Amino acid sequence: MRRRAALKNLGGLLAAPAVHVGAAAPAEQPVLRIAHLTDIHLKNDLGAPAKFTRCLHHVQQQTPKVQLIMNGGDVVFDMNKENLGAIDDQWKLMKSVLKAECSLPMVYCLGNHDIWWHENTKGQATYGKQYAMQQLELAKPYYSFSRSGWKFIVLDSVHLDVDATWYIGKLGDEQFAWLENELRTTPATTPVLVMSHIPILTAVLMIQDDVVNRWEMLGGDMHTDTAKIINLFYKHPNVKLCLSGHLHLRDKVVYNNVTYLCNGAVSGAWWKGNLRETAPGYGVLDLYADGRFTESYVNY
Ligand SMILES: [Zn+2]
């Protein structure tokens, strides 16, 4: 009923979810409904546990039911500004909230704040991505899986810059070769959804205060290998949708029939309300067998 009502509204009402790739609304049922939760930044402060719990309940009360949560990274508040005890507490808190309040399966992508890069901890077990991967039970920082006729590709977009002091958004040669192979070996009829923490393509970097005569695009804000990735996607029209977070602002860019959705942040402005015009929220997406999808950003 609800879906039919929503589809009937597609004549242009803002409240209706947007349908992509082809003008006609899908007549069939979606094959999968997912929620995209990104930038949760959980810690035991700022009312974060209670607000995150409310968000999880909101996701699980969706009708039709959400079947899978895609977690876009920045799972914990920040690995880089805390001591090891505080970091451990953030991960423990995340696990206990999820165990108590969430019965849906969740897949993860690494965010920059999930990775410990203290210079003076190089060589220790906590250094780099290994610690977060252990917490999230990830064998590799990037991977793929198939579900309901769609292929899901989870990327690791956070890498140290050439001077090895800070991160930038990129895949690196090894992961790019892996991505090429993944797409080459995926049947052309299988729609592909890609999730990264840092956006591959976004327009929100152009929303900045105090711009005099140019915008500044930082390599940590958006992928620096965007052109290369887009060129690869162009060879594989079954790539339909790219989800990201990182910027805590919601935007949607469609380029070469690929939709790039930066889905705000569960934490909004790090648990202090809205960041600019984007309120805390998450994405809900209905995926259809033929590669079409509907999506909306939901405030909880
Ligand atoms: Zn974040």
py3Dmol code that shows the C-alpha trace and the ligand (Angstrom):
import py3Dmol

protein = """\
ATOM      1  CA  MET A   1       0.000   0.000   0.000  1.00  0.00           C
ATOM      2  CA  ARG A   2       2.678   2.377   1.118  1.00  0.00           C
ATOM      3  CA  ARG A   3       4.833   1.687  -1.890  1.00  0.00           C
ATOM      4  CA  ARG A   4       1.943   2.135  -4.282  1.00  0.00           C
ATOM      5  CA  ALA A   5       1.070   5.422  -2.621  1.00  0.00           C
ATOM      6  CA  ALA A   6       4.658   6.586  -2.903  1.00  0.00           C
ATOM      7  CA  LEU A   7       4.909   5.643  -6.548  1.00  0.00           C
ATOM      8  CA  LYS A   8       1.667   7.416  -7.343  1.00  0.00           C
ATOM      9  CA  ASN A   9       3.235  10.601  -6.045  1.00  0.00           C
ATOM     10  CA  LEU A  10       6.168  10.505  -8.422  1.00  0.00           C
ATOM     11  CA  GLY A  11       4.639  13.201 -10.572  1.00  0.00           C
ATOM     12  CA  GLY A  12       6.886  15.655  -8.769  1.00  0.00           C
ATOM     13  CA  LEU A  13       5.980  15.798  -5.117  1.00  0.00           C
ATOM     14  CA  LEU A  14       9.071  16.383  -3.054  1.00  0.00           C
ATOM     15  CA  ALA A  15       7.983  13.884  -0.461  1.00  0.00           C
ATOM     16  CA  ALA A  16       8.185  10.990  -2.898  1.00  0.00           C
ATOM     17  CA  PRO A  17      11.394   8.989  -3.129  1.00  0.00           C
ATOM     18  CA  ALA A  18      13.350   9.500  -6.327  1.00  0.00           C
ATOM     19  CA  VAL A  19      13.445   6.753  -8.954  1.00  0.00           C
ATOM     20  CA  HIS A  20      16.607   6.515 -11.007  1.00  0.00           C
ATOM     21  CA  VAL A  21      17.707   5.025 -14.293  1.00  0.00           C
ATOM     22  CA  GLY A  22      14.737   5.156 -16.582  1.00  0.00           C
ATOM     23  CA  ALA A  23      11.708   7.324 -16.096  1.00  0.00           C
ATOM     24  CA  ALA A  24       9.112   4.653 -15.361  1.00  0.00           C
ATOM     25  CA  ALA A  25       8.537   3.583 -11.796  1.00  0.00           C
ATOM     26  CA  PRO A  26       9.300  -0.105 -11.263  1.00  0.00           C
ATOM     27  CA  ALA A  27       6.100  -2.124 -11.344  1.00  0.00           C
ATOM     28  CA  GLU A  28       7.562  -5.055  -9.463  1.00  0.00           C
ATOM     29  CA  GLN A  29       8.533  -5.362  -5.809  1.00  0.00           C
ATOM     30  CA  PRO A  30      12.032  -4.362  -4.698  1.00  0.00           C
ATOM     31  CA  VAL A  31      14.402  -7.280  -4.182  1.00  0.00           C
ATOM     32  CA  LEU A  32      16.091  -5.698  -1.171  1.00  0.00           C
ATOM     33  CA  ARG A  33      15.609  -2.787   1.216  1.00  0.00           C
ATOM     34  CA  ILE A  34      18.756  -1.444   2.829  1.00  0.00           C
ATOM     35  CA  ALA A  35      19.559   1.348   5.260  1.00  0.00           C
ATOM     36  CA  HIS A  36      22.794   3.301   4.894  1.00  0.00           C
ATOM     37  CA  LEU A  37      24.053   4.548   8.264  1.00  0.00           C
ATOM     38  CA  THR A  38      27.260   6.515   8.144  1.00  0.00           C
ATOM     39  CA  ASP A  39      29.384   8.644  10.475  1.00  0.00           C
ATOM     40  CA  ILE A  40      27.881   7.412  13.715  1.00  0.00           C
ATOM     41  CA  HIS A  41      30.906   8.597  15.730  1.00  0.00           C
ATOM     42  CA  LEU A  42      29.763   6.803  18.867  1.00  0.00           C
ATOM     43  CA  LYS A  43      31.115   7.672  22.284  1.00  0.00           C
ATOM     44  CA  ASN A  44      29.689   7.804  25.766  1.00  0.00           C
ATOM     45  CA  ASP A  45      29.055  11.546  25.723  1.00  0.00           C
ATOM     46  CA  LEU A  46      26.811  14.178  24.111  1.00  0.00           C
ATOM     47  CA  GLY A  47      23.805  11.863  24.496  1.00  0.00           C
ATOM     48  CA  ALA A  48      25.216   9.811  21.632  1.00  0.00           C
ATOM     49  CA  PRO A  49      24.285   6.304  22.887  1.00  0.00           C
ATOM     50  CA  ALA A  50      20.622   7.274  23.427  1.00  0.00           C
ATOM     51  CA  LYS A  51      20.388   9.087  20.088  1.00  0.00           C
ATOM     52  CA  PHE A  52      22.048   6.202  18.232  1.00  0.00           C
ATOM     53  CA  THR A  53      19.639   3.780  19.942  1.00  0.00           C
ATOM     54  CA  ARG A  54      16.719   5.918  18.766  1.00  0.00           C
ATOM     55  CA  CYS A  55      18.164   5.812  15.245  1.00  0.00           C
ATOM     56  CA  LEU A  56      18.474   2.012  15.328  1.00  0.00           C
ATOM     57  CA  HIS A  57      14.881   1.661  16.515  1.00  0.00           C
ATOM     58  CA  HIS A  58      13.775   4.044  13.757  1.00  0.00           C
ATOM     59  CA  VAL A  59      15.534   1.932  11.122  1.00  0.00           C
ATOM     60  CA  GLN A  60      13.983  -1.269  12.442  1.00  0.00           C
ATOM     61  CA  GLN A  61      10.505   0.248  12.489  1.00  0.00           C
ATOM     62  CA  GLN A  62      10.563   1.057   8.770  1.00  0.00           C
ATOM     63  CA  THR A  63       7.769  -0.433   6.662  1.00  0.00           C
ATOM     64  CA  PRO A  64       8.525  -2.434   4.566  1.00  0.00           C
ATOM     65  CA  LYS A  65      11.257  -3.781   6.768  1.00  0.00           C
ATOM     66  CA  VAL A  66      14.912  -2.933   6.227  1.00  0.00           C
ATOM     67  CA  GLN A  67      16.821  -6.167   5.544  1.00  0.00           C
ATOM     68  CA  LEU A  68      20.436  -5.006   5.698  1.00  0.00           C
ATOM     69  CA  ILE A  69      22.313  -2.089   7.230  1.00  0.00           C
ATOM     70  CA  MET A  70      25.326  -0.754   5.366  1.00  0.00           C
ATOM     71  CA  ASN A  71      27.575   1.089   7.814  1.00  0.00           C
ATOM     72  CA  GLY A  72      29.616   3.685   5.959  1.00  0.00           C
ATOM     73  CA  GLY A  73      32.405   4.115   8.521  1.00  0.00           C
ATOM     74  CA  ASP A  74      33.464   6.513  11.259  1.00  0.00           C
ATOM     75  CA  VAL A  75      31.876   3.939  13.511  1.00  0.00           C
ATOM     76  CA  VAL A  76      33.535   5.289  16.668  1.00  0.00           C
ATOM     77  CA  PHE A  77      33.960   8.919  17.646  1.00  0.00           C
ATOM     78  CA  ASP A  78      37.636   9.270  16.843  1.00  0.00           C
ATOM     79  CA  MET A  79      40.571   6.917  17.185  1.00  0.00           C
ATOM     80  CA  ASN A  80      43.093   9.691  16.764  1.00  0.00           C
ATOM     81  CA  LYS A  81      42.393  11.978  19.659  1.00  0.00           C
ATOM     82  CA  GLU A  82      42.038   9.499  22.489  1.00  0.00           C
ATOM     83  CA  ASN A  83      44.199   7.181  24.514  1.00  0.00           C
ATOM     84  CA  LEU A  84      43.931   3.458  24.009  1.00  0.00           C
ATOM     85  CA  GLY A  85      41.598   2.967  26.983  1.00  0.00           C
ATOM     86  CA  ALA A  86      39.098   5.495  25.623  1.00  0.00           C
ATOM     87  CA  ILE A  87      39.310   3.952  22.166  1.00  0.00           C
ATOM     88  CA  ASP A  88      38.604   0.502  23.555  1.00  0.00           C
ATOM     89  CA  ASP A  89      35.613   1.907  25.425  1.00  0.00           C
ATOM     90  CA  GLN A  90      34.192   3.390  22.204  1.00  0.00           C
ATOM     91  CA  TRP A  91      34.371   0.040  20.409  1.00  0.00           C
ATOM     92  CA  LYS A  92      32.915  -1.804  23.411  1.00  0.00           C
ATOM     93  CA  LEU A  93      30.070   0.702  23.582  1.00  0.00           C
ATOM     94  CA  MET A  94      29.347   0.234  19.867  1.00  0.00           C
ATOM     95  CA  LYS A  95      29.210  -3.533  20.240  1.00  0.00           C
ATOM     96  CA  SER A  96      27.002  -3.438  23.319  1.00  0.00           C
ATOM     97  CA  VAL A  97      24.516  -0.977  21.780  1.00  0.00           C
ATOM     98  CA  LEU A  98      24.291  -3.032  18.593  1.00  0.00           C
ATOM     99  CA  LYS A  99      23.887  -6.284  20.512  1.00  0.00           C
ATOM    100  CA  ALA A 100      21.084  -4.859  22.642  1.00  0.00           C
ATOM    101  CA  GLU A 101      19.299  -2.673  20.099  1.00  0.00           C
ATOM    102  CA  CYS A 102      19.857  -4.031  16.592  1.00  0.00           C
ATOM    103  CA  SER A 103      18.789  -7.353  15.154  1.00  0.00           C
ATOM    104  CA  LEU A 104      19.643  -6.538  11.527  1.00  0.00           C
ATOM    105  CA  PRO A 105      22.782  -7.727   9.749  1.00  0.00           C
ATOM    106  CA  MET A 106      25.373  -4.957   9.261  1.00  0.00           C
ATOM    107  CA  VAL A 107      28.282  -4.652   6.834  1.00  0.00           C
ATOM    108  CA  TYR A 108      31.051  -2.132   7.447  1.00  0.00           C
ATOM    109  CA  CYS A 109      33.390   0.129   5.618  1.00  0.00           C
ATOM    110  CA  LEU A 110      36.407   1.745   7.307  1.00  0.00           C
ATOM    111  CA  GLY A 111      36.297   5.472   8.015  1.00  0.00           C
ATOM    112  CA  ASN A 112      39.223   7.768   8.715  1.00  0.00           C
ATOM    113  CA  HIS A 113      38.226   8.095  12.363  1.00  0.00           C
ATOM    114  CA  ASP A 114      38.260   4.292  12.770  1.00  0.00           C
ATOM    115  CA  ILE A 115      41.966   4.136  12.024  1.00  0.00           C
ATOM    116  CA  TRP A 116      44.724   4.852  14.497  1.00  0.00           C
ATOM    117  CA  TRP A 117      47.571   6.812  13.048  1.00  0.00           C
ATOM    118  CA  HIS A 118      49.506   8.125  16.001  1.00  0.00           C
ATOM    119  CA  GLU A 119      53.048   8.513  14.756  1.00  0.00           C
ATOM    120  CA  ASN A 120      54.546   7.260  18.001  1.00  0.00           C
ATOM    121  CA  THR A 121      52.561   4.025  17.890  1.00  0.00           C
ATOM    122  CA  LYS A 122      54.012   2.780  14.615  1.00  0.00           C
ATOM    123  CA  GLY A 123      54.877  -0.888  14.921  1.00  0.00           C
ATOM    124  CA  GLN A 124      52.324  -1.496  17.678  1.00  0.00           C
ATOM    125  CA  ALA A 125      49.319  -3.749  17.151  1.00  0.00           C
ATOM    126  CA  THR A 126      46.966  -0.793  17.372  1.00  0.00           C
ATOM    127  CA  TYR A 127      48.652   1.127  14.561  1.00  0.00           C
ATOM    128  CA  GLY A 128      46.889   1.497  11.237  1.00  0.00           C
ATOM    129  CA  LYS A 129      43.783  -0.343  10.057  1.00  0.00           C
ATOM    130  CA  GLN A 130      44.387  -3.685  11.756  1.00  0.00           C
ATOM    131  CA  TYR A 131      42.792  -2.690  15.043  1.00  0.00           C
ATOM    132  CA  ALA A 132      39.542  -1.482  13.466  1.00  0.00           C
ATOM    133  CA  MET A 133      39.433  -4.489  11.157  1.00  0.00           C
ATOM    134  CA  GLN A 134      39.661  -6.769  14.185  1.00  0.00           C
ATOM    135  CA  GLN A 135      36.856  -4.880  15.905  1.00  0.00           C
ATOM    136  CA  LEU A 136      34.670  -5.099  12.788  1.00  0.00           C
ATOM    137  CA  GLU A 137      35.750  -8.675  12.011  1.00  0.00           C
ATOM    138  CA  LEU A 138      36.929  -7.700   8.540  1.00  0.00           C
ATOM    139  CA  ALA A 139      39.457 -10.001   6.868  1.00  0.00           C
ATOM    140  CA  LYS A 140      40.309  -7.299   4.312  1.00  0.00           C
ATOM    141  CA  PRO A 141      39.724  -3.528   4.299  1.00  0.00           C
ATOM    142  CA  TYR A 142      37.858  -3.876   0.970  1.00  0.00           C
ATOM    143  CA  TYR A 143      35.624  -6.701  -0.212  1.00  0.00           C
ATOM    144  CA  SER A 144      32.521  -7.632  -2.161  1.00  0.00           C
ATOM    145  CA  PHE A 145      29.472  -9.795  -1.702  1.00  0.00           C
ATOM    146  CA  SER A 146      26.318 -10.652  -3.600  1.00  0.00           C
ATOM    147  CA  ARG A 147      22.798 -10.460  -2.324  1.00  0.00           C
ATOM    148  CA  SER A 148      19.342 -10.523  -3.918  1.00  0.00           C
ATOM    149  CA  GLY A 149      20.788 -10.336  -7.429  1.00  0.00           C
ATOM    150  CA  TRP A 150      22.927  -7.229  -6.695  1.00  0.00           C
ATOM    151  CA  LYS A 151      26.674  -7.058  -6.284  1.00  0.00           C
ATOM    152  CA  PHE A 152      27.928  -4.967  -3.354  1.00  0.00           C
ATOM    153  CA  ILE A 153      31.448  -3.571  -3.420  1.00  0.00           C
ATOM    154  CA  VAL A 154      32.835  -2.063  -0.218  1.00  0.00           C
ATOM    155  CA  LEU A 155      35.900   0.106  -0.775  1.00  0.00           C
ATOM    156  CA  ASP A 156      38.678   1.292   1.485  1.00  0.00           C
ATOM    157  CA  SER A 157      39.060   4.938   0.556  1.00  0.00           C
ATOM    158  CA  VAL A 158      41.303   6.096   3.415  1.00  0.00           C
ATOM    159  CA  HIS A 159      45.045   6.013   2.790  1.00  0.00           C
ATOM    160  CA  LEU A 160      48.054   7.887   4.009  1.00  0.00           C
ATOM    161  CA  ASP A 161      49.132  10.763   1.832  1.00  0.00           C
ATOM    162  CA  VAL A 162      52.557  10.695   0.179  1.00  0.00           C
ATOM    163  CA  ASP A 163      54.131  12.441   3.153  1.00  0.00           C
ATOM    164  CA  ALA A 164      52.565   9.781   5.442  1.00  0.00           C
ATOM    165  CA  THR A 165      51.329  12.295   8.000  1.00  0.00           C
ATOM    166  CA  TRP A 166      47.664  12.535   7.055  1.00  0.00           C
ATOM    167  CA  TYR A 167      45.120  10.658   4.957  1.00  0.00           C
ATOM    168  CA  ILE A 168      43.696  11.289   1.514  1.00  0.00           C
ATOM    169  CA  GLY A 169      40.848   9.653  -0.394  1.00  0.00           C
ATOM    170  CA  LYS A 170      42.076   7.117  -2.920  1.00  0.00           C
ATOM    171  CA  LEU A 171      42.112   3.397  -3.691  1.00  0.00           C
ATOM    172  CA  GLY A 172      45.778   2.801  -4.444  1.00  0.00           C
ATOM    173  CA  ASP A 173      47.071   0.549  -7.230  1.00  0.00           C
ATOM    174  CA  GLU A 174      46.382  -2.818  -5.608  1.00  0.00           C
ATOM    175  CA  GLN A 175      42.781  -2.041  -4.691  1.00  0.00           C
ATOM    176  CA  PHE A 176      42.115  -0.398  -8.053  1.00  0.00           C
ATOM    177  CA  ALA A 177      43.319  -3.546  -9.843  1.00  0.00           C
ATOM    178  CA  TRP A 178      41.055  -5.585  -7.569  1.00  0.00           C
ATOM    179  CA  LEU A 179      38.096  -3.307  -8.389  1.00  0.00           C
ATOM    180  CA  GLU A 180      38.790  -3.618 -12.111  1.00  0.00           C
ATOM    181  CA  ASN A 181      38.788  -7.382 -11.788  1.00  0.00           C
ATOM    182  CA  GLU A 182      35.624  -7.400  -9.652  1.00  0.00           C
ATOM    183  CA  LEU A 183      33.740  -5.430 -12.286  1.00  0.00           C
ATOM    184  CA  ARG A 184      35.179  -7.452 -15.164  1.00  0.00           C
ATOM    185  CA  THR A 185      34.075 -10.712 -13.573  1.00  0.00           C
ATOM    186  CA  THR A 186      30.610  -9.478 -12.586  1.00  0.00           C
ATOM    187  CA  PRO A 187      27.956 -10.290 -15.216  1.00  0.00           C
ATOM    188  CA  ALA A 188      26.870  -7.164 -17.107  1.00  0.00           C
ATOM    189  CA  THR A 189      23.288  -7.882 -16.089  1.00  0.00           C
ATOM    190  CA  THR A 190      24.097  -7.759 -12.356  1.00  0.00           C
ATOM    191  CA  PRO A 191      23.549  -4.284 -10.882  1.00  0.00           C
ATOM    192  CA  VAL A 192      26.383  -2.998  -8.708  1.00  0.00           C
ATOM    193  CA  LEU A 193      26.260  -0.854  -5.567  1.00  0.00           C
ATOM    194  CA  VAL A 194      29.519   0.625  -4.283  1.00  0.00           C
ATOM    195  CA  MET A 195      30.083   1.916  -0.763  1.00  0.00           C
ATOM    196  CA  SER A 196      33.039   4.035   0.314  1.00  0.00           C
ATOM    197  CA  HIS A 197      33.591   6.270   3.314  1.00  0.00           C
ATOM    198  CA  ILE A 198      35.012   9.237   1.417  1.00  0.00           C
ATOM    199  CA  PRO A 199      32.812  10.291  -1.527  1.00  0.00           C
ATOM    200  CA  ILE A 200      34.031   9.355  -4.997  1.00  0.00           C
ATOM    201  CA  LEU A 201      32.134  12.370  -6.346  1.00  0.00           C
ATOM    202  CA  THR A 202      30.293  15.074  -4.426  1.00  0.00           C
ATOM    203  CA  ALA A 203      29.136  18.646  -4.906  1.00  0.00           C
ATOM    204  CA  VAL A 204      29.029  19.688  -1.258  1.00  0.00           C
ATOM    205  CA  LEU A 205      32.664  20.810  -1.248  1.00  0.00           C
ATOM    206  CA  MET A 206      31.433  23.788  -3.218  1.00  0.00           C
ATOM    207  CA  ILE A 207      29.361  24.887  -0.251  1.00  0.00           C
ATOM    208  CA  GLN A 208      31.930  26.806   1.707  1.00  0.00           C
ATOM    209  CA  ASP A 209      31.903  30.126   3.465  1.00  0.00           C
ATOM    210  CA  ASP A 210      34.262  32.942   2.607  1.00  0.00           C
ATOM    211  CA  VAL A 211      35.043  31.838  -0.930  1.00  0.00           C
ATOM    212  CA  VAL A 212      36.686  34.773  -2.674  1.00  0.00           C
ATOM    213  CA  ASN A 213      37.537  33.563  -6.158  1.00  0.00           C
ATOM    214  CA  ARG A 214      38.055  29.808  -5.905  1.00  0.00           C
ATOM    215  CA  TRP A 215      36.964  26.739  -4.026  1.00  0.00           C
ATOM    216  CA  GLU A 216      39.445  24.631  -2.213  1.00  0.00           C
ATOM    217  CA  MET A 217      39.065  20.865  -2.645  1.00  0.00           C
ATOM    218  CA  LEU A 218      41.111  18.930  -0.126  1.00  0.00           C
ATOM    219  CA  GLY A 219      42.359  15.442  -0.926  1.00  0.00           C
ATOM    220  CA  GLY A 220      40.965  14.239   2.361  1.00  0.00           C
ATOM    221  CA  ASP A 221      37.440  15.409   1.529  1.00  0.00           C
ATOM    222  CA  MET A 222      36.816  13.616  -1.766  1.00  0.00           C
ATOM    223  CA  HIS A 223      38.581  10.816  -3.632  1.00  0.00           C
ATOM    224  CA  THR A 224      41.639  12.104  -5.483  1.00  0.00           C
ATOM    225  CA  ASP A 225      41.351   9.310  -8.077  1.00  0.00           C
ATOM    226  CA  THR A 226      37.784  10.235  -9.063  1.00  0.00           C
ATOM    227  CA  ALA A 227      38.523  10.514 -12.806  1.00  0.00           C
ATOM    228  CA  LYS A 228      40.123   7.066 -12.877  1.00  0.00           C
ATOM    229  CA  ILE A 229      37.230   5.436 -11.005  1.00  0.00           C
ATOM    230  CA  ILE A 230      34.588   7.186 -13.117  1.00  0.00           C
ATOM    231  CA  ASN A 231      36.360   6.068 -16.262  1.00  0.00           C
ATOM    232  CA  LEU A 232      36.252   2.485 -14.994  1.00  0.00           C
ATOM    233  CA  PHE A 233      32.542   2.765 -14.130  1.00  0.00           C
ATOM    234  CA  TYR A 234      31.893   4.115 -17.639  1.00  0.00           C
ATOM    235  CA  LYS A 235      33.026   0.742 -19.014  1.00  0.00           C
ATOM    236  CA  HIS A 236      30.574  -1.015 -16.698  1.00  0.00           C
ATOM    237  CA  PRO A 237      27.097   0.507 -17.014  1.00  0.00           C
ATOM    238  CA  ASN A 238      25.820  -1.979 -14.428  1.00  0.00           C
ATOM    239  CA  VAL A 239      27.434   0.220 -11.736  1.00  0.00           C
ATOM    240  CA  LYS A 240      24.349   2.083 -10.589  1.00  0.00           C
ATOM    241  CA  LEU A 241      24.912   3.587  -7.210  1.00  0.00           C
ATOM    242  CA  CYS A 242      27.746   4.812  -4.974  1.00  0.00           C
ATOM    243  CA  LEU A 243      27.121   5.480  -1.280  1.00  0.00           C
ATOM    244  CA  SER A 244      29.398   7.573   0.882  1.00  0.00           C
ATOM    245  CA  GLY A 245      29.500   9.710   4.006  1.00  0.00           C
ATOM    246  CA  HIS A 246      32.462  11.487   5.600  1.00  0.00           C
ATOM    247  CA  LEU A 247      31.282  15.050   4.951  1.00  0.00           C
ATOM    248  CA  HIS A 248      28.184  14.825   7.197  1.00  0.00           C
ATOM    249  CA  LEU A 249      26.230  16.642   4.482  1.00  0.00           C
ATOM    250  CA  ARG A 250      23.632  15.082   2.265  1.00  0.00           C
ATOM    251  CA  ASP A 251      23.940  15.412  -1.493  1.00  0.00           C
ATOM    252  CA  LYS A 252      23.217  13.533  -4.680  1.00  0.00           C
ATOM    253  CA  VAL A 253      25.219  13.816  -7.873  1.00  0.00           C
ATOM    254  CA  VAL A 254      24.279  11.886 -11.013  1.00  0.00           C
ATOM    255  CA  TYR A 255      27.053  11.514 -13.559  1.00  0.00           C
ATOM    256  CA  ASN A 256      27.068   9.108 -16.506  1.00  0.00           C
ATOM    257  CA  ASN A 257      23.966   7.415 -15.077  1.00  0.00           C
ATOM    258  CA  VAL A 258      25.741   6.588 -11.819  1.00  0.00           C
ATOM    259  CA  THR A 259      24.175   8.137  -8.730  1.00  0.00           C
ATOM    260  CA  TYR A 260      26.609   9.296  -6.041  1.00  0.00           C
ATOM    261  CA  LEU A 261      24.832   9.676  -2.721  1.00  0.00           C
ATOM    262  CA  CYS A 262      26.554  11.292   0.223  1.00  0.00           C
ATOM    263  CA  ASN A 263      24.140  10.316   2.949  1.00  0.00           C
ATOM    264  CA  GLY A 264      24.613  12.877   5.726  1.00  0.00           C
ATOM    265  CA  ALA A 265      25.528  11.482   9.134  1.00  0.00           C
ATOM    266  CA  VAL A 266      23.773   9.637  11.929  1.00  0.00           C
ATOM    267  CA  SER A 267      25.672  11.961  14.307  1.00  0.00           C
ATOM    268  CA  GLY A 268      24.826  15.136  12.354  1.00  0.00           C
ATOM    269  CA  ALA A 269      27.321  17.713  13.597  1.00  0.00           C
ATOM    270  CA  TRP A 270      29.106  15.151  15.822  1.00  0.00           C
ATOM    271  CA  TRP A 271      26.018  14.926  18.069  1.00  0.00           C
ATOM    272  CA  LYS A 272      25.532  18.680  18.255  1.00  0.00           C
ATOM    273  CA  GLY A 273      22.534  19.029  15.958  1.00  0.00           C
ATOM    274  CA  ASN A 274      22.562  19.788  12.243  1.00  0.00           C
ATOM    275  CA  LEU A 275      25.654  20.358  10.193  1.00  0.00           C
ATOM    276  CA  ARG A 276      24.698  23.299   8.014  1.00  0.00           C
ATOM    277  CA  GLU A 277      21.335  22.336   6.550  1.00  0.00           C
ATOM    278  CA  THR A 278      21.737  18.560   7.004  1.00  0.00           C
ATOM    279  CA  ALA A 279      19.992  17.044  10.034  1.00  0.00           C
ATOM    280  CA  PRO A 280      21.112  13.763  11.593  1.00  0.00           C
ATOM    281  CA  GLY A 281      19.743  10.907   9.517  1.00  0.00           C
ATOM    282  CA  TYR A 282      20.304   7.862   7.356  1.00  0.00           C
ATOM    283  CA  GLY A 283      19.511   6.625   3.882  1.00  0.00           C
ATOM    284  CA  VAL A 284      16.805   4.112   2.977  1.00  0.00           C
ATOM    285  CA  LEU A 285      17.104   2.434  -0.398  1.00  0.00           C
ATOM    286  CA  ASP A 286      14.889  -0.018  -2.235  1.00  0.00           C
ATOM    287  CA  LEU A 287      16.791  -1.997  -4.843  1.00  0.00           C
ATOM    288  CA  TYR A 288      15.054  -3.556  -7.833  1.00  0.00           C
ATOM    289  CA  ALA A 289      16.118  -6.567  -9.892  1.00  0.00           C
ATOM    290  CA  ASP A 290      16.761  -4.512 -13.030  1.00  0.00           C
ATOM    291  CA  GLY A 291      19.160  -2.078 -11.347  1.00  0.00           C
ATOM    292  CA  ARG A 292      16.681   0.647 -10.576  1.00  0.00           C
ATOM    293  CA  PHE A 293      16.329   1.943  -7.058  1.00  0.00           C
ATOM    294  CA  THR A 294      14.452   4.435  -4.959  1.00  0.00           C
ATOM    295  CA  GLU A 295      16.141   6.315  -2.156  1.00  0.00           C
ATOM    296  CA  SER A 296      15.444   8.840   0.538  1.00  0.00           C
ATOM    297  CA  TYR A 297      17.295  10.481   3.427  1.00  0.00           C
ATOM    298  CA  VAL A 298      15.402   9.972   6.659  1.00  0.00           C
ATOM    299  CA  ASN A 299      15.718  12.046   9.825  1.00  0.00           C
ATOM    300  CA  TYR A 300      15.127  10.069  12.970  1.00  0.00           C
TER     301      TYR A 300
END
"""
ligand_1 = """\
1
ZN
Zn 32.745 11.407 10.050
"""
view = py3Dmol.view(width=600, height=400)
view.addModel(protein, "pdb")
view.setStyle({"model": 0}, {"cartoon": {"style": "trace"}})
view.addModel(ligand_1, "xyz")
view.setStyle({"model": 1}, {"stick": {}})
view.zoomTo()
view.show()
